[in-house]
Amino acid sequence: MKFPGGGNMQAMMKQAQQMQQRLQEEIAAIRVEASAGGGMVIVKMDGQKHCTGVVIDPEAAGDAEMLSDMVMAAFNEAVRKVEDETQKKTSGMLGGMGLPPGLF
């Protein structure tokens, strides 16, 4: 089946699969770091939203309620950063395919 511009469906599907694989690899390579409490808690996260590290300033350990609030804030910020980075990579890659916005 021919499409406008001379392409065929099989070639387009192969290109889409290659781009999806490359996108997944780029997302897997994302690394973010977020902090709370002026750096008293630092959370590191990868592109799959897996925690890769937590650093807690010993001064923060004395107040359990404050510490839990800071850890939660740092995790939420790290997730937001991963989502922002993923959106940038997805938009950039899909924009190169010439697909209409909102298709994915």
ChimeraX commands (.cxc) that place a marker at each C-alpha (Angstrom):
marker #1 position 0.00,0.00,0.00 radius 0.5
marker #1 position 1.45,3.33,-1.07 radius 0.5
marker #1 position 1.14,6.50,0.98 radius 0.5
marker #1 position 1.53,10.13,-0.04 radius 0.5
marker #1 position 5.19,10.94,-0.53 radius 0.5
marker #1 position 5.98,7.50,-1.96 radius 0.5
marker #1 position 6.41,5.65,1.37 radius 0.5
marker #1 position 4.90,2.29,2.13 radius 0.5
marker #1 position 3.33,1.03,5.31 radius 0.5
marker #1 position 5.97,-1.64,5.99 radius 0.5
marker #1 position 8.82,0.88,5.80 radius 0.5
marker #1 position 6.93,3.29,8.05 radius 0.5
marker #1 position 6.27,0.56,10.62 radius 0.5
marker #1 position 9.94,-0.46,10.63 radius 0.5
marker #1 position 10.96,3.17,11.12 radius 0.5
marker #1 position 8.43,3.55,13.94 radius 0.5
marker #1 position 9.75,0.41,15.68 radius 0.5
marker #1 position 13.34,1.66,15.43 radius 0.5
marker #1 position 12.35,5.05,16.82 radius 0.5
marker #1 position 10.39,3.45,19.66 radius 0.5
marker #1 position 13.39,1.31,20.61 radius 0.5
marker #1 position 15.71,4.32,20.50 radius 0.5
marker #1 position 13.24,6.32,22.60 radius 0.5
marker #1 position 13.07,3.53,25.20 radius 0.5
marker #1 position 16.87,3.46,25.35 radius 0.5
marker #1 position 17.04,7.24,25.78 radius 0.5
marker #1 position 14.41,7.16,28.52 radius 0.5
marker #1 position 16.30,4.36,30.31 radius 0.5
marker #1 position 19.41,6.58,30.25 radius 0.5
marker #1 position 17.66,9.49,32.04 radius 0.5
marker #1 position 19.16,10.31,35.42 radius 0.5
marker #1 position 17.74,13.02,37.67 radius 0.5
marker #1 position 18.45,14.32,41.14 radius 0.5
marker #1 position 16.01,16.24,43.33 radius 0.5
marker #1 position 16.42,17.68,46.78 radius 0.5
marker #1 position 14.31,19.02,49.62 radius 0.5
marker #1 position 15.00,20.94,52.79 radius 0.5
marker #1 position 17.80,22.94,51.23 radius 0.5
marker #1 position 19.65,19.77,50.26 radius 0.5
marker #1 position 19.05,17.90,53.51 radius 0.5
marker #1 position 17.44,15.10,51.48 radius 0.5
marker #1 position 18.55,14.18,47.96 radius 0.5
marker #1 position 16.83,11.56,45.79 radius 0.5
marker #1 position 18.36,10.14,42.61 radius 0.5
marker #1 position 16.12,8.46,40.04 radius 0.5
marker #1 position 16.42,6.84,36.61 radius 0.5
marker #1 position 14.11,7.07,33.60 radius 0.5
marker #1 position 11.96,4.16,34.76 radius 0.5
marker #1 position 11.32,6.03,38.03 radius 0.5
marker #1 position 13.45,3.62,40.01 radius 0.5
marker #1 position 15.23,5.18,42.96 radius 0.5
marker #1 position 18.99,4.89,42.44 radius 0.5
marker #1 position 20.05,6.66,45.62 radius 0.5
marker #1 position 18.99,8.63,48.68 radius 0.5
marker #1 position 21.23,10.94,50.68 radius 0.5
marker #1 position 20.02,12.20,54.06 radius 0.5
marker #1 position 21.87,14.83,56.05 radius 0.5
marker #1 position 22.33,13.47,59.60 radius 0.5
marker #1 position 20.83,16.69,60.99 radius 0.5
marker #1 position 17.51,15.82,59.34 radius 0.5
marker #1 position 17.34,12.43,61.06 radius 0.5
marker #1 position 16.38,13.92,64.44 radius 0.5
marker #1 position 12.85,14.91,63.41 radius 0.5
marker #1 position 11.08,11.90,61.86 radius 0.5
marker #1 position 8.01,13.85,60.68 radius 0.5
marker #1 position 10.09,16.56,59.02 radius 0.5
marker #1 position 12.35,13.91,57.48 radius 0.5
marker #1 position 9.43,11.98,56.00 radius 0.5
marker #1 position 8.03,15.23,54.52 radius 0.5
marker #1 position 11.38,16.05,52.93 radius 0.5
marker #1 position 11.82,12.53,51.54 radius 0.5
marker #1 position 8.32,12.63,50.05 radius 0.5
marker #1 position 8.93,16.08,48.53 radius 0.5
marker #1 position 12.26,15.00,47.02 radius 0.5
marker #1 position 10.73,11.83,45.52 radius 0.5
marker #1 position 7.82,13.77,44.04 radius 0.5
marker #1 position 10.19,16.31,42.53 radius 0.5
marker #1 position 12.37,13.53,41.09 radius 0.5
marker #1 position 9.32,11.90,39.47 radius 0.5
marker #1 position 8.30,15.26,37.98 radius 0.5
marker #1 position 11.80,15.73,36.57 radius 0.5
marker #1 position 11.78,12.24,34.99 radius 0.5
marker #1 position 8.38,12.96,33.43 radius 0.5
marker #1 position 9.62,16.30,32.07 radius 0.5
marker #1 position 12.73,14.69,30.56 radius 0.5
marker #1 position 10.67,11.85,29.08 radius 0.5
marker #1 position 8.23,14.35,27.54 radius 0.5
marker #1 position 11.10,16.31,25.98 radius 0.5
marker #1 position 12.62,13.18,24.44 radius 0.5
marker #1 position 9.24,11.92,23.21 radius 0.5
marker #1 position 8.29,15.26,21.69 radius 0.5
marker #1 position 11.65,15.63,19.99 radius 0.5
marker #1 position 11.58,12.17,18.48 radius 0.5
marker #1 position 7.94,12.21,17.37 radius 0.5
marker #1 position 8.40,15.68,15.93 radius 0.5
marker #1 position 11.06,14.26,13.63 radius 0.5
marker #1 position 8.59,11.73,12.24 radius 0.5
marker #1 position 6.17,14.42,11.08 radius 0.5
marker #1 position 3.27,12.88,12.98 radius 0.5
marker #1 position 0.36,15.03,14.09 radius 0.5
marker #1 position 0.52,16.28,17.69 radius 0.5
marker #1 position -1.37,14.17,20.20 radius 0.5
marker #1 position -1.14,10.98,18.14 radius 0.5
marker #1 position 0.72,9.23,20.96 radius 0.5
marker link #1:1,2 radius 0.2
marker link #1:2,3 radius 0.2
marker link #1:3,4 radius 0.2
marker link #1:4,5 radius 0.2
marker link #1:5,6 radius 0.2
marker link #1:6,7 radius 0.2
marker link #1:7,8 radius 0.2
marker link #1:8,9 radius 0.2
marker link #1:9,10 radius 0.2
marker link #1:10,11 radius 0.2
marker link #1:11,12 radius 0.2
marker link #1:12,13 radius 0.2
marker link #1:13,14 radius 0.2
marker link #1:14,15 radius 0.2
marker link #1:15,16 radius 0.2
marker link #1:16,17 radius 0.2
marker link #1:17,18 radius 0.2
marker link #1:18,19 radius 0.2
marker link #1:19,20 radius 0.2
marker link #1:20,21 radius 0.2
marker link #1:21,22 radius 0.2
marker link #1:22,23 radius 0.2
marker link #1:23,24 radius 0.2
marker link #1:24,25 radius 0.2
marker link #1:25,26 radius 0.2
marker link #1:26,27 radius 0.2
marker link #1:27,28 radius 0.2
marker link #1:28,29 radius 0.2
marker link #1:29,30 radius 0.2
marker link #1:30,31 radius 0.2
marker link #1:31,32 radius 0.2
marker link #1:32,33 radius 0.2
marker link #1:33,34 radius 0.2
marker link #1:34,35 radius 0.2
marker link #1:35,36 radius 0.2
marker link #1:36,37 radius 0.2
marker link #1:37,38 radius 0.2
marker link #1:38,39 radius 0.2
marker link #1:39,40 radius 0.2
marker link #1:40,41 radius 0.2
marker link #1:41,42 radius 0.2
marker link #1:42,43 radius 0.2
marker link #1:43,44 radius 0.2
marker link #1:44,45 radius 0.2
marker link #1:45,46 radius 0.2
marker link #1:46,47 radius 0.2
marker link #1:47,48 radius 0.2
marker link #1:48,49 radius 0.2
marker link #1:49,50 radius 0.2
marker link #1:50,51 radius 0.2
marker link #1:51,52 radius 0.2
marker link #1:52,53 radius 0.2
marker link #1:53,54 radius 0.2
marker link #1:54,55 radius 0.2
marker link #1:55,56 radius 0.2
marker link #1:56,57 radius 0.2
marker link #1:57,58 radius 0.2
marker link #1:58,59 radius 0.2
marker link #1:59,60 radius 0.2
marker link #1:60,61 radius 0.2
marker link #1:61,62 radius 0.2
marker link #1:62,63 radius 0.2
marker link #1:63,64 radius 0.2
marker link #1:64,65 radius 0.2
marker link #1:65,66 radius 0.2
marker link #1:66,67 radius 0.2
marker link #1:67,68 radius 0.2
marker link #1:68,69 radius 0.2
marker link #1:69,70 radius 0.2
marker link #1:70,71 radius 0.2
marker link #1:71,72 radius 0.2
marker link #1:72,73 radius 0.2
marker link #1:73,74 radius 0.2
marker link #1:74,75 radius 0.2
marker link #1:75,76 radius 0.2
marker link #1:76,77 radius 0.2
marker link #1:77,78 radius 0.2
marker link #1:78,79 radius 0.2
marker link #1:79,80 radius 0.2
marker link #1:80,81 radius 0.2
marker link #1:81,82 radius 0.2
marker link #1:82,83 radius 0.2
marker link #1:83,84 radius 0.2
marker link #1:84,85 radius 0.2
marker link #1:85,86 radius 0.2
marker link #1:86,87 radius 0.2
marker link #1:87,88 radius 0.2
marker link #1:88,89 radius 0.2
marker link #1:89,90 radius 0.2
marker link #1:90,91 radius 0.2
marker link #1:91,92 radius 0.2
marker link #1:92,93 radius 0.2
marker link #1:93,94 radius 0.2
marker link #1:94,95 radius 0.2
marker link #1:95,96 radius 0.2
marker link #1:96,97 radius 0.2
marker link #1:97,98 radius 0.2
marker link #1:98,99 radius 0.2
marker link #1:99,100 radius 0.2
marker link #1:100,101 radius 0.2
marker link #1:101,102 radius 0.2
marker link #1:102,103 radius 0.2
marker link #1:103,104 radius 0.2
view
